[in-house]
């Protein structure tokens, strides 16, 4: 099994492609790519991402998509952080880039970013019973506290290295007053929350991010010779203070010649100052550097999701998974659509709609295989999917069940079942009714992951006097559009379907 994940930050974007062989196996990195998108320098006076920033993002995700495809990975999971999160037009840019490239950058909160970064760091260095993580990006500083693997408390503050450089450090090298003002701003922002993150005697303090790695490289270097890896290296906080004093007096051109600072010379003074001020305020005495961060956390989470999905499959559903892999289907999308379809079916049944016992298994199989026809062609792939399913040799399914699965895949998009379709008409009446009703569910489930972002979760499905109300969380604008465009058959079979975002109002019918 192969997966590809990428994070889009204020300073740079990173792709990670990994493979796991066997249940419980350790991931093996196949390839990685870093793109210095520098979105932080592509903001207008109102904070909107400029056309130049959008171009850089589009080109970076195109490269990520192409490299992943070359490694046999159909989908790249992309999370965007501070730059898009805070830009007023961030969601619009994400939607346009997603539509153009076929890779949708999901904008995540600072808290979600901190949780994933903590997970990635915990799989890179040894965490103890109590740990405090500081992750400094270009736009924000995340602090997280938790146990050996998961964060229990996360805080995100707008104290990123690029942001603070622009706000406070105008001279080169920075003036003493500028640096004092920066440090005061860090202390003022963190002080109200310090009690949550002050380390105790047994607390491990971890730093992650490019700035932290640059500091570790500079501190561990022998002359001009930099260490190959800094993961797991520990230093006293005083050493970081000394490194700050060393770089603050140098102009950027001279800083760039120091080990580890070649590509961070313009922001490293602010970065070191933010980290040192935060550590000093918290009362930390030492820290350990982790090379694992957000994208490593994304990788761990994606593998955990897939492992949980596979472990819950019956033997014949494992045959479905093997068939999907054989035809190069997008397994992450298939898994998401199957999960959404099961939730929708459960909601229908809870509301009194009757389905035969086989319905859930057939719907899950069709969700897993609905896009296998793309190996033939994108155009008409629903018809190609039906043909491949009929002839794939699915294990554990009878010829009748295989035909029902094929027809469900056939009707996941485009035309709904019609009397002019010979394979559909050939079914007995109960078979036609089952295919039509399950296809209505599959179409809505597929629409709810139109972005292939894998973020939509069904909260509830309730029937009222005017039809059905579906409450979801995490849906992107493209997912919402996808659901509304594919609710036609549901409306015909069950009644009107209205979509509600958790904490928001009704979006459409």
C-alpha positions as a printed NumPy array, in Angstrom:
array([[  0.   ,   0.   ,   0.   ],
       [  1.3  ,   3.418,  -1.01 ],
       [  0.166,   6.842,   0.164],
       [  1.144,  10.408,  -0.639],
       [  0.674,  13.391,   1.668],
       [  1.679,  17.032,   1.351],
       [  1.517,  20.173,   3.449],
       [  1.343,  23.725,   2.111],
       [  2.908,  26.245,   4.466],
       [  3.679,  29.933,   4.445],
       [  7.289,  29.372,   3.407],
       [  7.393,  26.023,   1.635],
       [  5.366,  23.001,   0.589],
       [  6.406,  19.382,   1.116],
       [  5.407,  16.075,  -0.441],
       [  6.015,  12.683,   1.155],
       [  5.362,   9.357,  -0.587],
       [  5.601,   6.191,   1.476],
       [  4.836,   2.493,   1.234],
       [  3.791,  -0.062,   3.824],
       [  4.058,  -3.773,   3.207],
       [  1.998,  -6.128,   5.319],
       [ -0.252,  -5.454,   8.282],
       [  1.451,  -3.372,  10.934],
       [  4.537,  -2.768,   8.819],
       [  6.651,   0.346,   9.181],
       [  6.303,   2.94 ,   6.393],
       [  9.195,   3.194,   3.957],
       [  9.695,   6.586,   2.319],
       [  9.827,   6.211,  -1.451],
       [ 10.271,   9.84 ,  -2.402],
       [  9.997,  13.359,  -1.039],
       [  9.891,  16.769,  -2.66 ],
       [ 10.172,  20.269,  -1.238],
       [  8.919,  23.305,  -3.117],
       [  9.787,  26.768,  -1.82 ],
       [  6.429,  28.273,  -2.699],
       [  6.951,  31.272,  -0.364],
       [  3.228,  32.059,  -0.268],
       [  3.871,  34.439,   2.608],
       [  5.432,  36.933,   0.23 ],
       [  2.44 ,  36.73 ,  -2.122],
       [ -0.127,  38.566,  -0.013],
       [ -1.67 ,  41.91 ,  -0.923],
       [ -2.463,  44.721,   1.505],
       [ -5.725,  43.046,   2.535],
       [ -3.993,  39.71 ,   3.167],
       [ -5.384,  38.028,   0.055],
       [ -3.221,  35.587,  -1.859],
       [ -2.149,  37.219,  -5.111],
       [ -2.341,  35.64 ,  -8.593],
       [  1.398,  34.985,  -8.301],
       [  0.82 ,  33.026,  -5.088],
       [ -1.977,  31.062,  -6.714],
       [  0.315,  30.257,  -9.644],
       [  3.055,  29.017,  -7.315],
       [  0.597,  26.834,  -5.425],
       [ -0.873,  25.402,  -8.611],
       [  2.552,  24.557, -10.01 ],
       [  3.703,  22.966,  -6.753],
       [  0.626,  20.738,  -6.506],
       [  0.978,  19.79 , -10.165],
       [  4.516,  18.596,  -9.48 ],
       [  3.328,  16.71 ,  -6.398],
       [  0.517,  15.061,  -8.371],
       [  2.818,  14.009, -11.195],
       [  5.49 ,  12.599,  -8.886],
       [  2.893,  10.649,  -6.902],
       [  1.41 ,   9.261, -10.109],
       [  4.867,   8.153, -11.211],
       [  5.117,   6.185,  -7.957],
       [  1.721,   4.58 ,  -8.562],
       [ -0.24 ,   6.688,  -6.066],
       [ -3.543,   7.986,  -7.409],
       [ -4.278,  10.508,  -4.671],
       [ -2.275,  13.156,  -2.809],
       [ -3.72 ,  14.234,   0.528],
       [ -2.897,  17.958,   0.887],
       [ -3.369,  20.131,   3.967],
       [ -2.852,  23.896,   3.82 ],
       [ -1.927,  25.892,   6.901],
       [ -1.441,  29.523,   7.892],
       [ -1.051,  31.235,   4.498],
       [ -4.343,  29.96 ,   3.059],
       [ -6.045,  29.716,   6.436],
       [ -5.719,  33.444,   7.114],
       [ -6.102,  34.761,   3.578],
       [ -9.668,  36.076,   3.046],
       [ -9.657,  34.462,  -0.411],
       [ -7.944,  31.256,   0.763],
       [-10.988,  29.028,   0.258],
       [-11.578,  30.452,  -3.228],
       [ -7.952,  29.876,  -4.204],
       [ -8.062,  26.322,  -2.847],
       [-11.196,  25.581,  -4.878],
       [ -9.745,  26.987,  -8.107],
       [ -6.427,  25.191,  -7.694],
       [ -8.191,  21.955,  -6.787],
       [-10.367,  22.147,  -9.888],
       [ -7.382,  22.922, -12.127],
       [ -4.957,  20.328, -10.759],
       [ -7.248,  17.622,  -9.428],
       [ -5.588,  17.906,  -6.014],
       [ -7.662,  19.813,  -3.459],
       [ -5.708,  21.584,  -0.684],
       [ -7.773,  21.251,   2.496],
       [ -7.371,  24.267,   4.789],
       [ -6.954,  23.071,   8.378],
       [ -7.135,  24.962,  11.649],
       [ -4.094,  25.77 ,  13.747],
       [ -5.293,  23.298,  16.357],
       [ -5.612,  20.509,  13.802],
       [ -2.154,  21.408,  12.508],
       [ -0.761,  21.13 ,  16.035],
       [ -2.398,  17.727,  16.604],
       [ -0.956,  16.276,  13.414],
       [  2.475,  17.797,  14.021],
       [  2.508,  16.286,  17.51 ],
       [  1.614,  12.893,  16.002],
       [  4.424,  13.198,  13.455],
       [  6.997,  14.233,  16.05 ],
       [  5.918,  11.426,  18.383],
       [  6.763,   8.936,  15.639],
       [ 10.153,  10.544,  15.015],
       [ 11.633,  10.942,  18.51 ],
       [ 10.836,   9.231,  21.795],
       [  8.082,  10.943,  23.732],
       [  7.507,  10.389,  27.444],
       [  4.382,  10.51 ,  29.628],
       [  4.339,  14.32 ,  29.418],
       [  5.612,  16.322,  26.436],
       [  5.431,  19.908,  25.193],
       [  5.909,  20.514,  21.469],
       [  6.686,  23.865,  19.815],
       [  6.312,  23.938,  16.035],
       [  7.246,  27.194,  14.313],
       [  6.097,  27.838,  10.769],
       [  6.217,  30.9  ,   8.579],
       [  2.862,  32.203,   9.752],
       [  2.123,  30.615,  13.113],
       [  3.535,  28.969,  16.217],
       [  1.753,  25.86 ,  17.464],
       [  2.179,  24.559,  21.014],
       [  0.89 ,  21.132,  21.969],
       [  0.99 ,  19.097,  25.161],
       [  0.184,  15.433,  25.52 ],
       [  1.283,  11.872,  26.16 ],
       [  3.375,   9.378,  24.22 ],
       [  1.464,   9.759,  20.919],
       [ -1.492,  12.154,  21.032],
       [ -1.84 ,  15.808,  21.937],
       [ -4.341,  16.663,  24.668],
       [ -4.039,  20.46 ,  24.467],
       [ -3.139,  22.561,  21.417],
       [ -2.656,  26.299,  20.946],
       [ -1.984,  28.201,  17.727],
       [ -0.576,  31.748,  17.82 ],
       [  0.198,  34.116,  14.897],
       [  3.927,  34.242,  15.66 ],
       [  5.462,  32.65 ,  12.558],
       [  8.984,  33.482,  11.439],
       [  7.989,  35.225,   8.212],
       [  5.158,  37.117,   9.879],
       [  7.386,  38.345,  12.73 ],
       [ 10.24 ,  39.266,  10.407],
       [  7.962,  41.522,   8.411],
       [  6.288,  43.009,  11.451],
       [  9.397,  43.829,  13.501],
       [ 12.765,  43.334,  11.768],
       [ 13.227,  45.964,   9.109],
       [ 16.98 ,  46.611,   9.352],
       [ 19.686,  44.217,   8.176],
       [ 21.106,  43.202,  10.583],
       [ 18.184,  43.86 ,  12.935],
       [ 18.51 ,  46.656,  15.477],
       [ 18.445,  45.866,  19.163],
       [ 15.179,  47.741,  19.669],
       [ 13.491,  45.772,  16.894],
       [ 14.495,  42.462,  18.434],
       [ 13.373,  43.551,  21.89 ],
       [  9.986,  44.541,  20.477],
       [  9.654,  41.162,  18.771],
       [ 10.494,  39.254,  21.948],
       [  8.034,  41.381,  23.928],
       [  5.3  ,  40.589,  21.414],
       [  5.977,  36.851,  21.761],
       [  5.843,  37.029,  25.533],
       [  2.648,  39.079,  25.49 ],
       [  0.904,  36.62 ,  23.158],
       [  2.027,  33.502,  25.05 ],
       [  1.828,  34.727,  28.657],
       [ -1.963,  34.193,  29.076],
       [ -1.5  ,  30.536,  28.071],
       [  1.859,  29.784,  29.671],
       [  0.408,  27.775,  32.537],
       [ -0.932,  25.179,  30.092],
       [  2.502,  24.505,  28.606],
       [  5.057,  25.114,  31.37 ],
       [  7.2  ,  21.95 ,  31.572],
       [  7.635,  20.028,  34.797],
       [ 10.783,  18.192,  35.932],
       [  9.941,  15.113,  33.805],
       [  8.479,  16.92 ,  30.794],
       [ 10.186,  16.486,  27.432],
       [ 10.303,  19.686,  25.382],
       [ 10.361,  19.086,  21.62 ],
       [ 10.957,  21.552,  18.789],
       [  9.964,  20.808,  15.205],
       [ 10.017,  22.82 ,  11.955],
       [ 12.643,  24.013,   9.535],
       [ 13.733,  26.756,  11.918],
       [ 14.321,  24.228,  14.704],
       [ 16.289,  21.983,  12.358],
       [ 18.337,  24.977,  11.214],
       [ 19.156,  25.815,  14.841],
       [ 20.172,  22.215,  15.543],
       [ 22.336,  22.101,  12.425],
       [ 24.109,  25.315,  13.395],
       [ 24.647,  24.153,  16.984],
       [ 25.863,  20.676,  16.009],
       [ 28.113,  21.783,  13.143],
       [ 31.87 ,  21.41 ,  13.416],
       [ 33.285,  24.364,  11.579],
       [ 31.624,  24.365,   8.167],
       [ 30.741,  20.669,   8.349],
       [ 27.033,  20.194,   9.1  ],
       [ 25.57 ,  16.943,  10.471],
       [ 23.559,  14.803,   8.048],
       [ 20.654,  14.415,  10.501],
       [ 19.54 ,  16.356,  13.543],
       [ 16.559,  14.221,  14.557],
       [ 16.718,  13.456,  18.273],
       [ 19.566,  15.857,  19.072],
       [ 19.172,  17.726,  22.348],
       [ 20.459,  21.165,  23.401],
       [ 20.159,  23.528,  26.357],
       [ 17.94 ,  26.544,  25.787],
       [ 20.971,  28.698,  26.571],
       [ 22.657,  27.322,  23.44 ],
       [ 19.754,  28.562,  21.328],
       [ 20.158,  31.961,  22.98 ],
       [ 23.839,  31.956,  22.046],
       [ 22.959,  31.034,  18.443],
       [ 20.535,  33.942,  18.337],
       [ 23.223,  36.329,  19.55 ],
       [ 25.557,  34.965,  16.886],
       [ 23.191,  35.483,  13.931],
       [ 21.529,  38.737,  15.013],
       [ 24.663,  40.788,  14.425],
       [ 25.257,  39.441,  10.894],
       [ 23.7  ,  40.732,   7.683],
       [ 21.63 ,  38.215,   5.713],
       [ 24.403,  37.584,   3.174],
       [ 26.773,  36.425,   5.922],
       [ 24.086,  34.473,   7.772],
       [ 23.449,  32.496,   4.589],
       [ 27.003,  31.117,   4.769],
       [ 26.444,  29.49 ,   8.156],
       [ 25.604,  25.753,   8.326],
       [ 21.884,  25.134,   8.153],
       [ 20.967,  28.727,   7.346],
       [ 21.566,  28.753,   3.608],
       [ 17.857,  29.097,   2.751],
       [ 16.6  ,  30.757,   5.93 ],
       [ 18.94 ,  33.688,   6.249],
       [ 16.163,  36.244,   5.856],
       [ 13.886,  34.813,   8.577],
       [ 16.183,  32.928,  10.92 ],
       [ 16.755,  35.796,  13.368],
       [ 13.022,  36.149,  13.966],
       [ 12.634,  32.375,  14.068],
       [ 15.34 ,  31.882,  16.681],
       [ 14.015,  34.841,  18.672],
       [ 10.434,  33.508,  18.736],
       [ 11.533,  30.049,  19.862],
       [ 13.961,  31.354,  22.471],
       [ 11.47 ,  33.85 ,  23.879],
       [  8.782,  31.177,  24.11 ],
       [ 11.077,  28.621,  25.739],
       [ 12.37 ,  31.241,  28.161],
       [  8.859,  32.318,  29.168],
       [  7.8  ,  28.701,  29.708],
       [ 10.85 ,  28.074,  31.879],
       [ 12.271,  25.269,  29.713],
       [ 15.912,  24.368,  30.313],
       [ 16.552,  22.114,  27.32 ],
       [ 14.874,  20.812,  24.166],
       [ 15.052,  17.972,  21.648],
       [ 14.678,  18.483,  17.9  ],
       [ 12.307,  16.367,  15.823],
       [ 12.534,  16.145,  12.049],
       [  9.047,  14.665,  12.048],
       [  6.297,  17.28 ,  11.806],
       [  3.008,  17.915,  10.024],
       [  3.445,  15.769,   6.916],
       [  4.787,  12.851,   8.973],
       [  1.71 ,  13.157,  11.184],
       [ -0.478,  13.166,   8.09 ],
       [  1.276,  10.016,   6.896],
       [  0.767,   8.228,  10.208],
       [ -2.916,   9.216,  10.311],
       [ -3.532,   8.157,   6.722],
       [ -1.941,   4.765,   7.323],
       [ -3.93 ,   4.314,  10.527],
       [ -7.169,   5.113,   8.715],
       [ -6.404,   2.629,   5.98 ],
       [ -5.372,  -0.079,   8.443],
       [ -8.595,   0.39 ,  10.41 ],
       [-10.619,   0.223,   7.212],
       [ -8.908,  -2.95 ,   6.016],
       [ -9.163,  -4.67 ,   9.405],
       [-12.939,  -4.236,   9.365],
       [-13.416,  -5.855,   5.974],
       [-14.884,  -9.3  ,   5.506],
       [-12.981, -11.816,   3.332],
       [-15.066, -10.969,   0.288],
       [-14.674,  -7.237,   0.895],
       [-10.927,  -7.835,   0.937],
       [-11.404,  -9.246,  -2.546],
       [-13.011,  -5.918,  -3.47 ],
       [-10.002,  -4.058,  -2.091],
       [ -7.575,  -6.278,  -4.001],
       [ -9.551,  -5.662,  -7.204],
       [ -9.537,  -1.916,  -6.63 ],
       [ -5.763,  -2.003,  -6.107],
       [ -5.302,  -4.097,  -9.251],
       [ -7.088,  -1.505, -11.364],
       [ -5.278,   1.436,  -9.742],
       [ -8.357,   2.9  ,  -8.073],
       [ -8.086,   5.814,  -5.691],
       [ -8.26 ,   3.82 ,  -2.453],
       [ -8.567,   6.834,  -0.154],
       [-11.563,   8.135,  -2.101],
       [-13.094,   4.663,  -2.267],
       [-12.729,   4.264,   1.484],
       [-14.282,   7.672,   2.128],
       [-17.24 ,   7.045,  -0.192],
       [-17.821,   3.636,   1.42 ],
       [-17.837,   5.22 ,   4.872],
       [-20.26 ,   7.962,   3.82 ],
       [-22.513,   5.482,   2.029],
       [-22.708,   3.265,   5.109],
       [-23.578,   6.257,   7.29 ],
       [-26.318,   7.344,   4.89 ],
       [-27.744,   3.838,   4.652],
       [-27.752,   3.575,   8.436],
       [-29.647,   6.861,   8.668],
       [-32.248,   5.678,   6.18 ],
       [-32.768,   2.423,   8.054],
       [-33.038,   4.235,  11.384],
       [-35.778,   6.397,   9.857],
       [-37.788,   3.328,   8.834],
       [-36.632,   2.681,   5.261],
       [-36.387,  -1.074,   4.67 ],
       [-33.441,  -2.701,   2.882],
       [-32.572,  -6.398,   2.539],
       [-29.688,  -7.792,   4.652],
       [-27.353,  -7.864,   1.635],
       [-27.725,  -4.141,   0.946],
       [-24.835,  -2.958,   3.107],
       [-22.341,  -5.426,   1.649],
       [-23.365,  -4.642,  -1.937],
       [-23.19 ,  -0.888,  -1.34 ],
       [-19.758,  -1.127,   0.293],
       [-18.41 ,  -3.185,  -2.603],
       [-19.808,  -0.771,  -5.185],
       [-18.331,   2.198,  -3.307],
       [-14.933,   0.521,  -3.345],
       [-15.073,  -0.186,  -7.076],
       [-17.127,   2.655,  -8.523],
       [-14.143,   4.359, -10.183],
       [-12.085,   1.378, -11.375],
       [-13.211,   2.182, -14.922],
       [-10.91 ,   5.185, -14.95 ],
       [ -8.111,   2.785, -15.838],
       [ -9.825,   2.57 , -19.243],
       [-10.85 ,   6.207, -19.652],
       [-12.197,   9.102, -17.634],
       [-14.998,   9.627, -20.124],
       [-17.716,   7.091, -19.473],
       [-15.752,   5.496, -16.639],
       [-18.972,   4.474, -14.86 ],
       [-19.763,   2.157, -17.775],
       [-16.188,   0.875, -17.86 ],
       [-16.418,   0.198, -14.119],
       [-19.506,  -1.948, -14.613],
       [-17.769,  -4.004, -17.315],
       [-14.604,  -4.54 , -15.256],
       [-16.586,  -5.554, -12.153],
       [-18.509,  -8.165, -14.158],
       [-15.27 ,  -9.734, -15.393],
       [-12.907,  -9.134, -12.432],
       [-13.576, -12.467, -10.733],
       [-14.699, -11.068,  -7.372],
       [-14.359, -13.775,  -4.74 ],
       [-17.232, -14.552,  -2.403],
       [-19.96 , -12.93 ,  -4.502],
       [-22.549, -14.85 ,  -6.491],
       [-23.159, -13.963, -10.165],
       [-26.344, -12.158,  -9.109],
       [-24.521, -10.113,  -6.457],
       [-21.712,  -9.286,  -8.872],
       [-24.23 ,  -7.969, -11.391],
       [-25.909,  -5.801,  -8.738],
       [-22.514,  -4.347,  -7.734],
       [-21.695,  -3.658, -11.38 ],
       [-24.966,  -1.81 , -11.906],
       [-24.519,   0.233,  -8.73 ],
       [-21.132,   1.375, -10.033],
       [-22.734,   2.034, -13.421],
       [-25.237,   4.425, -11.848],
       [-22.954,   6.304,  -9.444],
       [-22.881,   9.174, -11.941],
       [-24.532,  10.488, -15.089],
       [-27.851,   8.882, -16.036],
       [-29.942,   7.153, -13.353],
       [-31.495,   3.751, -14.134],
       [-33.832,   3.814, -17.134],
       [-36.165,   1.32 , -18.833],
       [-34.008,   1.677, -21.939],
       [-30.981,   0.115, -20.186],
       [-31.079,  -3.616, -21.027],
       [-28.943,  -4.856, -18.083],
       [-31.15 ,  -2.966, -15.65 ],
       [-34.412,  -4.153, -17.208],
       [-33.137,  -7.739, -17.129],
       [-33.258,  -7.684, -13.313],
       [-36.36 ,  -8.885, -11.477],
       [-38.511,  -6.092,  -9.962],
       [-36.961,  -6.421,  -6.5  ],
       [-33.481,  -6.213,  -8.028],
       [-34.353,  -3.056,  -9.96 ],
       [-35.758,  -1.453,  -6.849],
       [-32.67 ,  -2.332,  -4.8  ],
       [-30.241,  -1.011,  -7.425],
       [-32.165,   2.232,  -7.786],
       [-32.363,   2.908,  -4.051],
       [-28.742,   1.999,  -3.335],
       [-27.537,   3.966,  -6.354],
       [-29.305,   7.011,  -4.884],
       [-27.256,   6.556,  -1.709],
       [-24.002,   5.974,  -3.601],
       [-24.449,   9.091,  -5.722],
       [-24.884,  11.314,  -2.666],
       [-21.92 ,   9.676,  -0.904],
       [-19.72 ,  10.191,  -3.958],
       [-20.837,  13.806,  -4.254],
       [-19.932,  14.436,  -0.613],
       [-16.3  ,  13.639,  -1.493],
       [-16.262,  15.514,  -4.783],
       [-13.036,  17.227,  -3.717],
       [-11.387,  13.877,  -2.826],
       [-10.303,  15.647,   0.359],
       [-11.712,  12.908,   2.594],
       [-12.933,  15.388,   5.212],
       [-16.734,  15.081,   5.168],
       [-18.357,  13.313,   8.125],
       [-22.075,  12.565,   8.456],
       [-23.435,  13.9  ,  11.746],
       [-27.11 ,  13.009,  11.312],
       [-29.816,  12.193,   8.78 ],
       [-33.386,  12.942,   9.756],
       [-36.708,  12.81 ,   7.957],
       [-39.216,  15.606,   8.42 ],
       [-42.404,  16.838,   6.844],
       [-40.532,  18.54 ,   4.004],
       [-38.052,  15.77 ,   3.28 ],
       [-34.639,  14.798,   4.619],
       [-32.092,  16.941,   6.468],
       [-28.488,  15.782,   6.262],
       [-26.042,  17.373,   8.704],
       [-22.367,  17.008,   7.861],
       [-19.055,  18.351,   9.16 ],
       [-15.843,  19.039,   7.262],
       [-17.352,  19.324,   3.781],
       [-15.506,  21.626,   1.392],
       [-17.471,  23.939,  -0.929],
       [-16.76 ,  21.486,  -3.756],
       [-18.168,  18.611,  -1.679],
       [-21.325,  20.572,  -1.03 ],
       [-21.729,  21.329,  -4.718],
       [-21.088,  17.679,  -5.534],
       [-23.767,  16.445,  -3.154],
       [-26.351,  18.932,  -4.421],
       [-25.621,  17.974,  -8.041],
       [-26.03 ,  14.249,  -7.335],
       [-29.086,  14.281,  -5.068],
       [-31.487,  13.858,  -8.02 ],
       [-32.053,  10.13 ,  -7.631],
       [-32.302,  10.41 ,  -3.843],
       [-35.05 ,  13.022,  -4.247],
       [-36.931,  10.747,  -6.612],
       [-36.665,   7.689,  -4.363],
       [-36.799,   9.097,  -0.836],
       [-37.832,  12.752,  -1.071],
       [-36.007,  16.135,  -1.053],
       [-32.597,  16.237,   0.636],
       [-31.358,  19.375,   2.374],
       [-27.72 ,  19.778,   3.418],
       [-26.748,  21.428,   6.707],
       [-23.207,  22.146,   7.857],
       [-22.582,  21.446,  11.526],
       [-23.012,  24.803,  13.257],
       [-24.4  ,  26.5  ,  10.129],
       [-27.694,  26.785,   8.29 ],
       [-29.286,  24.901,   5.429],
       [-27.293,  25.211,   2.222],
       [-29.566,  23.826,  -0.431],
       [-32.056,  21.23 ,  -1.48 ]])
